[in-house]
Structure formats: structure tokens, C-alpha cells
Amino acid sequence: QVQLVESGGGLVQAGGSMRVSCAASGRIRSIYVVGWFRQAPGKEREFVAAFTWTGARTMYADSVQGRFTIFKDNAKDTVYLQMNNLNADDTAVYYCVADTYGYGLGGEEARYDTWGQGTQVTVSS
């Protein structure tokens, strides 16, 4: 099994930047894809970004393309989401996710079998 633990959320002003982290542990070698989803108050959970564990392919939601970057520190088995030029619409609980069954890179929740507990990101306008 794989465990995912997020950290780094908090309060930031609109236009600012924030980085959230996801530390992976357990059967790391079983991870095919890792990524981020988010859920804003009163809204459906939505895909944000993901990449293959090897880093060969990356995918972003249109709403964050060009502002967010997903990357990994191989030495620490930690995945980061760097978020720039934040706005109020980015306020949400951010969840780290992993695909350990090989469903492949994509934006559908069903592709991801492992979820972290989430970290709150609040953007003040």
C-alpha cells in the first residue's frame, strides 16, 4: 500500500504564490501516476494536475495551466504543487492522489485509488 500525506496549505493573498507538498511512503514502486485534485466549498471535486511517476508525461486542468506546476523530488519521494498568481477561485482543499493499479494519466477520479487527507488553501481577495 501507498500512503500520501499533504502539507503546506494556508492563507495567501490574491496574486501570491504557495507550494503544497505530498510525501509518499510505503510501496512507492507501485505508483504509476501521482497528482492533485481540489474541492471548493459547495462545489464538486475537480482535477488539478498529474504526472506519471517517471515524469515522462504531465497533465493540467485548463484553469491552472500556466500558473501551477507539478514536480517531484526523487530523493524524498515527495510531490509538490507550485501555485502562482493565485485567485479566489483557487480556494479549496487540495488532495494528493496516486494511481497504483496502472489506470494511466487522466483527470477522472476513478483512475486514482489512493488519496491523502487534504490540505486547505485559502486565497484572500
C-alpha positions in Angstrom: 0.0 0.0 0.0 0.9 3.6 -0.5 0.3 6.4 2.0 0.1 10.1 1.0 0.5 13.0 3.4 -0.1 16.6 2.3 1.3 19.7 3.9 1.9 23.3 3.2 -1.5 24.8 2.9 -2.6 28.0 4.5 -3.7 31.6 3.7 -2.3 33.6 0.9 -3.3 36.9 -0.8 -4.6 37.0 -4.3 -1.8 37.2 -6.8 0.5 35.4 -4.4 2.2 32.0 -4.5 2.0 28.9 -2.4 3.6 25.4 -2.6 1.9 22.3 -1.2 3.7 19.1 -0.7 2.7 15.4 -0.8 5.0 12.9 0.9 4.6 9.4 -0.4 5.5 6.3 1.6 5.0 2.5 1.5 5.1 0.7 -1.8 6.5 3.6 -3.8 7.4 1.4 -6.7 3.7 0.6 -7.3 2.9 4.2 -8.2 2.1 4.8 -11.8 0.6 8.3 -11.7 0.5 10.9 -8.9 -1.4 14.2 -8.9 -3.7 16.7 -7.2 -7.4 17.3 -7.0 -9.2 20.0 -5.2 -12.7 20.7 -3.8 -14.0 24.2 -3.1 -16.9 24.8 -0.7 -20.2 23.8 -2.3 -18.5 22.5 -5.5 -17.6 19.2 -7.0 -14.1 17.9 -6.6 -12.1 18.6 -9.6 -8.8 17.5 -11.2 -5.9 20.0 -11.0 -2.7 18.3 -12.2 -0.9 14.9 -12.5 2.1 13.3 -14.0 3.5 9.8 -14.4 5.8 8.8 -11.6 8.7 8.7 -14.1 7.9 12.3 -15.0 7.5 11.5 -18.7 4.0 12.9 -19.1 2.2 15.7 -17.3 -1.4 16.9 -17.5 -3.0 20.1 -16.1 -6.6 21.4 -15.9 -7.2 24.3 -18.2 -8.0 26.5 -15.2 -4.5 26.2 -13.8 -2.4 25.7 -16.9 0.5 28.2 -16.9 0.0 29.1 -13.2 0.6 25.8 -11.5 3.5 23.4 -11.8 3.6 19.8 -10.5 7.1 18.3 -9.8 8.8 15.7 -7.7 11.9 15.4 -5.5 13.0 11.9 -6.3 15.3 11.8 -3.3 12.5 12.5 -0.9 9.6 10.7 -2.7 7.7 14.0 -2.4 5.5 15.6 -5.0 4.9 19.3 -5.0 2.3 21.6 -6.5 3.7 25.1 -7.0 0.8 27.6 -7.4 1.4 31.1 -8.7 -0.8 34.0 -9.4 -3.5 32.6 -7.1 -7.0 33.9 -7.1 -10.1 33.4 -5.0 -11.3 30.6 -7.3 -8.3 28.5 -6.2 -9.6 28.4 -2.6 -10.2 24.7 -1.9 -9.0 21.6 0.0 -6.2 20.1 -2.1 -5.9 16.3 -2.2 -2.8 14.4 -3.3 -3.7 11.2 -5.3 -2.0 8.2 -6.7 -2.8 5.5 -9.2 -1.2 2.2 -8.1 -3.3 0.0 -10.5 -2.0 1.3 -13.8 -5.1 3.1 -15.0 -3.0 5.7 -16.6 -2.7 9.5 -16.7 -6.1 11.3 -16.7 -8.4 13.7 -14.9 -11.1 11.2 -13.8 -11.3 10.5 -10.1 -11.8 6.8 -10.7 -8.2 6.5 -12.0 -6.8 7.2 -8.5 -7.1 4.6 -5.8 -5.1 6.3 -3.1 -5.9 9.7 -1.6 -4.3 11.9 1.1 -6.3 13.6 3.8 -6.2 17.0 2.1 -4.7 20.4 2.9 -6.6 23.7 2.9 -5.6 26.5 0.7 -7.4 29.8 1.1 -6.8 32.8 -1.2 -8.0 36.2 0.2 -9.1 38.8 -2.2 
